[in-house]
Amino acid sequence: MAKTSTGLDENIAGLLCYVLGWISGLIFFLIEKENKFVRFHALQSIIVFGVLTLASIVIGWIPIIGWVINGLIWVLAVVLWILLMIKAYQGEKFKLPWAGDLAEKNA
């Protein structure tokens, strides 16, 4: 595995981009200037978990149905969180629709 400017193997850094959702994605996006693999995963984390966080906040204001939808968003977030960490650790540039394309363009 290639090393990153942080000194970590790129697959470890890619996994860490997802550990705290958009927050760890933002941290790695700001500190990793060179490695495209890590920057891709950091940006995809920011986009995916940022959108899910915002959607959860907005939808959470809707009584009853919003709470049900929020539960579904939470399940989706956990599934994506696990999947994306596994794929990054395996060294795979796993692209989600829309978010992955946007991350790839801007990484």
C-alpha positions in Angstrom: 0.0 0.0 0.0 1.1 3.5 -0.7 1.8 5.9 2.2 0.0 9.2 2.5 1.4 12.5 3.6 0.0 11.7 7.1 2.3 8.7 7.2 -0.6 6.2 7.2 -1.1 3.5 4.6 -3.7 4.8 2.2 -6.2 2.1 3.0 -6.1 2.9 6.7 -6.4 6.6 6.0 -9.3 5.9 3.6 -11.1 3.9 6.3 -10.5 6.7 8.9 -12.2 9.2 6.6 -15.5 7.5 7.4 -15.0 6.7 11.2 -16.7 10.0 12.4 -18.8 10.5 9.3 -18.5 13.9 7.6 -16.3 15.2 10.5 -13.4 12.8 9.9 -13.9 13.2 6.2 -13.4 17.0 6.6 -10.3 16.5 8.8 -8.7 14.2 6.2 -9.7 16.4 3.3 -8.0 19.3 4.9 -4.8 17.5 6.0 -4.2 15.2 3.0 -3.1 17.3 0.0 -1.5 14.7 -2.2 -3.1 11.2 -2.1 -6.1 11.1 -4.5 -7.4 7.9 -2.9 -7.7 9.4 0.5 -9.0 12.7 -0.8 -11.7 10.8 -2.7 -12.9 8.9 0.4 -12.7 12.0 2.5 -14.9 14.0 0.1 -17.3 11.2 -0.4 -17.7 10.9 3.4 -18.3 14.7 3.6 -21.0 14.5 0.9 -22.8 11.3 1.9 -22.8 11.9 5.7 -23.3 15.6 5.4 -26.4 15.2 3.2 -27.7 12.4 5.6 -27.1 14.6 8.6 -28.9 17.6 7.0 -31.8 15.5 5.8 -32.1 14.0 9.3 -32.2 17.4 10.9 -34.8 18.8 8.5 -37.0 15.7 8.4 -36.8 15.4 12.2 -39.0 18.5 12.6 -41.9 16.7 11.0 -44.0 15.0 13.7 -44.5 11.2 13.6 -43.7 10.5 9.9 -40.5 12.5 10.1 -39.4 10.4 13.1 -40.1 7.2 11.1 -38.2 8.5 8.1 -35.4 9.5 10.5 -35.1 6.0 11.7 -34.8 4.8 8.1 -32.1 7.4 7.4 -30.2 6.2 10.5 -30.3 2.6 9.3 -29.1 3.7 5.8 -26.3 5.7 7.4 -25.1 2.7 9.5 -25.2 0.4 6.5 -23.3 2.9 4.3 -20.8 3.7 7.1 -19.9 0.0 7.5 -19.8 -0.7 3.7 -17.7 2.3 2.9 -15.2 1.6 5.7 -14.8 -2.0 4.5 -14.3 -1.0 0.9 -11.8 1.8 1.7 -9.8 -0.7 3.9 -9.8 -3.2 1.0 -8.2 -0.4 -1.1 -11.2 -0.1 -3.3 -12.4 3.2 -4.7 -16.1 2.3 -4.2 -18.2 5.1 -5.7 -21.7 5.7 -4.6 -24.1 7.2 -7.2 -23.9 11.0 -7.4 -21.7 11.5 -4.3 -18.9 9.3 -5.7 -18.9 11.1 -9.0 -18.8 14.5 -7.3 -16.0 13.3 -5.0 -14.0 11.9 -7.9 -14.2 15.1 -9.8 -13.1 17.3 -6.9 -10.6 15.1 -5.1 
